[in-house]
Amino acid sequence: MKAIIWSKPDCPNCVTARKMLEAKGYEIEERKIGFGWNLEQLFEAVPNARSAPQIFFDDKYIGDFNTLKKVLNEG
């Protein structure tokens, strides 16, 4: 399964989310704000985003870092 991580520079939760997903065998696509991606694109994907990271599995929105931890611990 592919995971898309909307992240920002110097974000510890973004780094941890990526490591958690890699450990579970996910293919990662990182969309880092300021590095080819911008806030407008993030808000288009997640209008109510207030933190990073924001996670998608394939095209399904999962949520923020805390939601990702819950989803990975349940599954």
C-alpha positions as CSV (number, residue, x, y, z in Angstrom):
1,M,0.0,0.0,0.0
2,K,1.1,3.5,-0.7
3,A,1.2,6.2,2.0
4,I,1.3,9.9,1.2
5,I,2.7,12.1,3.9
6,W,2.2,15.8,3.8
7,S,5.1,17.1,5.9
8,K,7.0,20.2,6.7
9,P,10.7,20.8,7.3
10,D,12.1,20.2,10.8
11,C,9.0,18.3,11.9
12,P,9.8,15.5,14.4
13,N,6.4,13.9,14.0
14,C,6.8,13.9,10.2
15,V,10.1,12.0,10.5
16,T,8.5,9.6,13.0
17,A,5.5,9.0,10.9
18,R,7.7,8.1,7.9
19,K,9.7,5.7,10.0
20,M,6.6,4.0,11.4
21,L,5.2,3.6,7.9
22,E,8.4,2.3,6.4
23,A,8.7,-0.2,9.3
24,K,5.2,-1.5,8.3
25,G,6.3,-1.9,4.6
26,Y,4.4,1.1,3.1
27,E,5.6,2.7,-0.1
28,I,6.1,6.4,0.9
29,E,5.4,9.5,-1.1
30,E,6.4,12.6,0.9
31,R,5.0,15.9,0.0
32,K,7.1,18.4,1.9
33,I,5.9,22.0,2.1
34,G,8.4,24.3,0.6
35,F,10.1,21.6,-1.4
36,G,8.0,21.3,-4.5
37,W,4.7,21.5,-2.6
38,N,2.9,24.5,-1.0
39,L,0.3,25.2,1.7
40,E,-2.4,25.8,-0.9
41,Q,-1.9,22.3,-2.2
42,L,-2.1,20.9,1.3
43,F,-5.3,22.8,2.1
44,E,-6.8,21.6,-1.2
45,A,-6.2,18.0,-0.1
46,V,-7.0,18.6,3.6
47,P,-9.0,21.8,4.1
48,N,-9.0,21.7,7.9
49,A,-5.3,20.7,8.3
50,R,-3.8,22.5,11.3
51,S,-0.7,20.3,11.8
52,A,1.8,18.2,10.1
53,P,2.0,15.4,9.1
54,Q,-1.2,14.7,7.3
55,I,-1.5,11.1,6.1
56,F,-3.3,9.3,3.2
57,F,-3.3,5.6,2.4
58,D,-3.6,5.5,-1.4
59,D,-6.4,8.1,-1.9
60,K,-8.1,7.7,1.5
61,Y,-7.4,10.4,4.1
62,I,-6.3,8.9,7.4
63,G,-5.5,12.0,9.5
64,D,-2.8,13.5,11.5
65,F,0.1,11.9,13.5
66,N,-2.1,10.9,16.4
67,T,-4.6,9.3,14.2
68,L,-1.9,7.4,12.3
69,K,-0.6,6.0,15.5
70,K,-4.0,4.7,16.4
71,V,-4.6,3.2,13.0
72,L,-1.2,1.4,12.9
73,N,-1.7,0.1,16.5
74,E,-5.2,-1.3,15.6
75,G,-4.2,-2.9,12.3
